Amino acid sequence: MTNPNTEDTSRLRKLPLHSEHERLGARFGAFGEWYVPLYYSSVLEEHETVRTGVGVFDISHMGEFLVRGKEARQVVNRWMTNDVEKLFPGRALYSPVCRENGGIVDDIVVMEEAPDHYFIVVNAANIEKDFNWFKTHLKDGVALENISDQIALFAVQGPLSRKVIGLLFDIDLNQISYYHLLKFDSPFGPIRLSETGYTGEEGYEIFVDCGKAQALFKRLMEVGRPLGLKPIGFGARDTLRLESKFLLYGHDMNDETTPLEAGIGWTVGWEKEDFVGKRALEEQKKKGLKRKLVGFEVSDRGIARERCSVLVNGQAVGEVTSGTFSPTLKKSIGLAYVQSEYAQVGQVIEIEVRGKAVQARVVKTPFYKRSKGEL
């Protein structure tokens, strides 16, 4: 994200509810090719709102695809490293999508709406790339449709999110649990409601037709106001996700990194007969990793940012991919790729911040995990 006071915004796309966010007093900035709300009051205040109460993010920049056809399940399963055989109607799954060499095309969420019908959520910066990649790996009789411009997406996150959703929709929320999906009709048209999120707190994501988005958002703010619901910007989204060690594509992983290096090997369905990249990942697993993504805490003053060098005994051994001051932990934290021999928890490292080496150490992640229930 860039400084909202210095950037050229003329080339950037705006969210469908941009004027609504202006009305709410948002400060805007660039996130990829989008002009998004960075914060409304402050990043610290909004971070705390989600950790202790409830907030709503407008993440309508995200991409959505439909995959349909008699052999859709087999096709989608070959695209994903994770095993789509785990799915059933109403179930969601997180997975990387890899190239033949094991590099990560994107990390996505796939939801099964029917055995021959899948709904896939992709990162905004990768919509065109992912669509083209999926197209080249399609099978006759399976249809792929990009509906990203038709869908608005709101994430209601925090300990009070379930209460807010219960006031917004007349549905039985006992039907849904973590990484599950409900489809139903509402006064705002057809709704997809998933119990998913990017904050480490209980939360829900609402997919609605763009034409009904403003009415739904206004109603959401109205019913949520007595519970303290506030709009939350992308600044707090980043600090929240990093505390919970949710990776950010284009930073903590990309086409040059593999799921094993990124520490998400648990998403690889080794028992699957095949998926794109399987042989490369098997070979990497056999040979061992040369580098790993680790979490670190900074002991000295200073905040490590992306591309800062990681040093051991004055020698560069890696590079920071994400870094911030953690509002919850009250310390500077980050993620970095380092040579595998320096990836053990407790390893003392240094981060080069503005020309000065500050002390840090590798720590167990996630940095933060909510105390009640499990994600």
C-alpha positions in Angstrom: 0.0 0.0 0.0 1.2 3.5 -0.8 1.0 6.9 0.8 -2.4 8.3 0.2 -1.0 11.8 0.0 1.6 11.3 -2.8 0.3 8.7 -5.3 -1.1 9.1 -8.7 -4.6 7.6 -8.5 -5.9 8.3 -12.0 -5.0 4.8 -13.2 -6.6 2.9 -10.2 -9.9 1.1 -10.2 -12.5 2.0 -7.5 -14.7 -0.3 -5.5 -18.4 -0.3 -6.4 -19.2 1.5 -3.1 -16.4 4.0 -3.4 -18.8 6.9 -2.8 -20.2 5.2 0.3 -16.7 4.9 1.8 -16.1 8.6 1.0 -19.2 9.4 2.9 -17.9 7.4 5.9 -14.7 9.4 5.9 -12.3 6.9 4.5 -8.7 7.8 3.6 -7.8 6.0 0.4 -4.6 4.6 -1.1 -3.4 2.2 -3.7 -3.6 -1.6 -3.3 -2.3 -3.1 -6.5 -4.4 -1.6 -9.2 -7.2 -0.6 -6.8 -8.0 2.6 -4.9 -9.2 1.3 -1.6 -10.0 2.6 1.9 -6.8 2.4 4.0 -8.5 3.5 7.2 -11.4 5.6 8.5 -10.3 6.5 12.0 -6.9 4.9 12.5 -5.3 1.5 11.8 -4.7 0.9 15.5 -8.3 1.6 16.4 -9.7 -0.4 13.6 -7.4 -3.4 14.4 -8.7 -3.3 18.0 -12.3 -3.1 16.8 -11.9 -6.4 14.9 -10.0 -8.2 17.7 -12.6 -7.2 20.4 -15.8 -6.4 18.6 -16.8 -6.4 15.0 -15.9 -4.7 11.8 -16.7 -4.9 8.1 -14.3 -4.8 5.2 -15.3 -4.0 1.6 -13.2 -6.5 -0.3 -15.1 -6.3 -3.6 -11.8 -6.2 -5.5 -11.5 -10.0 -5.1 -12.2 -12.2 -8.0 -14.8 -15.0 -8.4 -15.0 -17.8 -10.9 -17.6 -20.4 -11.6 -16.6 -23.9 -12.8 -19.4 -26.2 -14.0 -19.7 -29.5 -15.9 -19.9 -33.2 -15.5 -16.2 -33.5 -14.9 -15.7 -30.2 -13.0 -14.7 -32.0 -9.8 -11.8 -33.9 -11.6 -10.7 -30.7 -13.3 -10.7 -28.5 -10.2 -8.9 -31.3 -8.2 -6.1 -31.3 -10.8 -5.8 -27.5 -10.5 -5.5 -27.5 -6.7 -2.7 -29.0 -4.6 -5.2 -29.6 -1.8 -7.6 -32.6 -2.2 -11.0 -31.5 -3.5 -12.3 -34.9 -2.6 -12.6 -33.5 0.9 -15.4 -31.3 -0.4 -19.2 -31.8 -0.4 -22.0 -29.3 -1.2 -21.6 -26.4 1.2 -17.9 -27.0 2.1 -15.0 -24.7 1.3 -11.3 -25.5 1.0 -8.1 -23.4 1.0 -5.5 -24.3 -1.6 -2.5 -23.1 -3.6 -2.6 -23.5 -7.3 0.9 -24.4 -8.7 2.8 -24.4 -11.9 4.5 -27.6 -13.2 7.7 -26.5 -11.4 5.8 -26.1 -8.1 5.7 -22.3 -8.1 2.5 -20.8 -6.7 0.2 -19.3 -9.3 -2.2 -18.1 -6.6 -3.7 -19.2 -3.3 -7.5 -19.5 -3.5 -10.6 -20.7 -1.8 -12.8 -23.2 -3.6 -16.4 -23.9 -2.5 -18.5 -26.8 -3.7 -22.0 -25.7 -4.5 -22.9 -29.0 -6.1 -20.8 -32.0 -7.2 -20.5 -30.5 -10.7 -20.5 -26.8 -9.7 -17.7 -24.9 -8.0 -17.3 -21.3 -6.8 -13.6 -20.1 -6.6 -12.4 -17.0 -4.9 -9.0 -15.6 -6.2 -6.8 -12.7 -5.3 -7.6 -9.4 -7.1 -4.2 -8.9 -8.6 -4.4 -12.4 -10.2 -7.8 -12.4 -11.7 -6.6 -12.3 -15.3 -3.6 -14.5 -14.7 -5.6 -17.2 -12.9 -8.4 -17.1 -15.5 -6.0 -17.7 -18.3 -4.1 -20.4 -16.4 -7.4 -22.2 -15.6 -8.5 -21.9 -19.3 -5.3 -23.6 -20.4 -6.0 -26.5 -18.0 -9.7 -27.0 -18.9 -11.3 -30.1 -20.2 -14.0 -30.3 -22.9 -17.5 -30.2 -21.3 -16.3 -28.1 -18.3 -17.2 -24.4 -18.4 -15.2 -21.6 -16.7 -16.8 -18.2 -16.1 -15.3 -15.1 -14.6 -18.1 -13.3 -12.6 -15.8 -11.0 -10.7 -17.4 -7.8 -12.0 -20.8 -9.0 -11.0 -20.1 -9.7 -7.4 -19.5 -7.4 -4.3 -17.9 -9.0 -1.2 -18.1 -7.8 2.4 -16.2 -9.5 5.2 -17.8 -9.1 8.7 -15.1 -10.1 11.2 -14.7 -10.2 14.9 -16.1 -11.8 18.1 -19.5 -10.2 17.6 -19.7 -11.0 13.8 -22.2 -13.9 14.3 -24.6 -11.6 16.2 -24.5 -9.1 13.4 -25.0 -11.7 10.7 -27.9 -13.0 12.7 -29.6 -9.6 12.6 -28.9 -9.1 8.9 -30.3 -12.3 7.6 -33.3 -14.4 8.6 -31.4 -17.7 8.5 -30.4 -20.4 11.0 -26.6 -19.9 11.5 -26.4 -23.3 13.1 -26.3 -24.6 9.5 -22.9 -23.0 8.9 -19.5 -23.5 10.5 -15.9 -22.6 9.7 -15.0 -23.1 6.0 -18.6 -23.8 5.1 -21.0 -22.0 2.7 -24.7 -21.2 2.6 -26.7 -20.1 -0.5 -30.1 -18.5 0.1 -32.4 -15.8 -1.2 -32.7 -12.5 0.7 -34.3 -9.1 0.3 -30.9 -8.3 -1.4 -31.2 -11.0 -3.9 -29.2 -14.3 -4.0 -26.6 -14.5 -1.2 -23.5 -16.7 -0.7 -22.5 -16.6 2.9 -19.3 -18.3 4.0 -17.7 -18.6 7.4 -14.3 -17.5 6.3 -12.0 -14.6 6.7 -8.5 -13.2 6.8 -8.2 -11.8 10.4 -7.8 -14.8 12.7 -11.2 -14.0 14.4 -14.6 -15.5 13.9 -16.0 -14.0 10.7 -18.2 -14.3 7.6 -17.9 -13.2 4.0 -21.0 -12.1 2.1 -21.1 -12.4 -1.7 -23.9 -10.3 -3.3 -24.8 -9.1 -6.7 -23.2 -5.6 -7.3 -26.6 -4.1 -8.0 -27.8 -4.9 -4.5 -24.5 -4.2 -2.7 -25.3 -0.6 -1.5 -28.6 -1.6 -0.1 -27.1 -4.6 1.7 -24.1 -2.5 3.0 -26.4 0.2 4.4 -28.6 -2.4 6.1 -25.6 -4.1 7.5 -24.3 -0.9 9.1 -27.7 -0.1 10.5 -28.2 -3.5 12.2 -24.6 -3.6 13.4 -24.5 -0.1 14.8 -25.9 -1.1 18.3 -23.1 -3.8 18.5 -20.4 -1.3 17.6 -19.9 -2.4 14.0 -17.5 -0.1 12.2 -16.0 0.0 8.6 -12.4 -1.2 8.6 -9.7 -0.3 6.1 -7.0 -2.3 4.3 -4.4 -1.1 6.8 -5.9 -3.0 9.7 -6.6 -5.9 7.3 -2.8 -6.2 6.8 -1.9 -6.1 10.5 -4.7 -8.5 11.4 -3.7 -11.1 8.8 0.0 -10.9 9.6 -0.5 -11.4 13.3 -2.5 -14.6 12.4 0.2 -15.6 9.8 -2.2 -15.5 6.8 0.1 -15.1 3.8 -0.3 -12.3 1.2 0.2 -13.3 -2.4 2.8 -11.3 -4.2 4.7 -10.8 -1.0 4.9 -14.0 1.1 4.5 -16.2 -1.9 4.6 -15.9 -5.7 5.4 -17.8 -8.8 9.0 -18.4 -7.6 8.0 -19.9 -4.2 6.5 -23.3 -3.5 3.9 -24.3 -0.8 6.7 -26.3 1.0 8.9 -23.2 1.2 6.0 -21.0 2.3 5.1 -23.3 5.2 1.8 -24.4 3.8 2.7 -28.0 3.0 -0.4 -29.1 4.9 -2.3 -28.0 1.8 -0.6 -30.5 -0.4 -2.6 -33.7 -1.1 0.2 -36.1 -1.5 -2.1 -39.1 -1.8 -3.9 -37.6 -4.8 -3.2 -39.4 -8.1 -2.1 -36.2 -9.7 -2.2 -32.4 -9.6 -0.3 -29.7 -11.5 3.2 -29.4 -9.8 3.0 -32.7 -7.9 6.2 -34.2 -9.3 8.2 -31.0 -8.7 7.0 -30.8 -5.1 7.7 -34.5 -4.5 11.3 -33.9 -5.8 11.7 -30.8 -3.5 10.4 -32.7 -0.5 12.9 -35.6 -1.2 15.9 -33.3 -1.7 15.0 -31.0 1.2 14.3 -27.2 1.3 17.0 -24.6 0.7 14.9 -21.9 2.2 11.9 -21.5 4.4 9.4 -18.8 5.4 9.7 -18.0 9.1 8.2 -15.6 11.5 10.3 -13.3 13.5 10.0 -10.7 16.3 12.2 -7.6 16.4 14.0 -7.1 19.8 15.4 -3.7 19.1 13.6 -0.5 18.0 12.6 -0.5 14.4 10.0 -2.0 12.1 11.2 -4.5 9.4 9.6 -4.0 6.1 9.4 -6.0 2.9 12.8 -6.5 1.1 14.8 -5.7 4.2 17.8 -8.1 4.3 18.1 -10.8 7.0 21.6 -11.2 8.4 23.4 -13.8 10.5 26.9 -12.8 11.6 26.8 -9.9 9.1 26.1 -12.2 6.2 22.8 -12.0 4.2 20.8 -15.2 4.6 17.3 -14.1 3.5 14.8 -11.3 2.9 11.7 -10.0 4.7 8.4 -10.4 2.8 6.0 -8.8 5.3 6.6 -6.7 8.4 4.6 -4.4 10.7 4.1 -3.3 14.3 1.7 -5.7 16.0 -1.1 -3.7 17.7 -2.1 -6.8 19.7 1.4 -7.9 20.8 2.9 -4.4 21.0 6.0 -5.4 19.2 7.4 -5.5 15.7 6.9 -8.8 13.8 7.4 -10.1 10.3 7.9 -12.9 7.9 11.0 -13.7 5.9 12.5 -16.3 3.7 15.8 -17.5 5.2 18.2 -20.3 4.4 16.9 -23.5 6.0 19.8 -23.8 8.5 18.7 -20.6 10.1 15.0 -21.3 10.2 14.8 -22.9 13.6 12.7 -21.3 16.3 15.0 -19.3 18.6 17.5 -18.5 15.9 19.0 -15.0 16.5 19.0 -12.9 13.3 19.5 -9.3 12.4 17.3 -7.2 10.0 18.8 -4.4 8.1 16.4 -1.5 8.6 17.4 1.8 7.0 21.0 0.9 6.9 21.1 -0.3 10.5 21.1 -3.9 11.7 18.5 -4.5 14.4 18.3 -7.7 16.4 15.4 -10.2 16.0 14.8 -13.8 16.5 12.8 -16.6 14.7 9.6 -17.4 16.6 6.8 -19.9 16.5 3.8 -18.8 14.4 1.0 -17.7 14.2 2.0 -14.7 16.3 -1.6 -14.4 17.5 -4.3 -17.0 17.9 -7.7 -16.3 19.4 -8.3 -17.9 22.7 -11.9 -19.2 22.4 -12.6 -22.0 20.0 -10.5 -23.0 17.0 -10.3 -21.7 13.5 
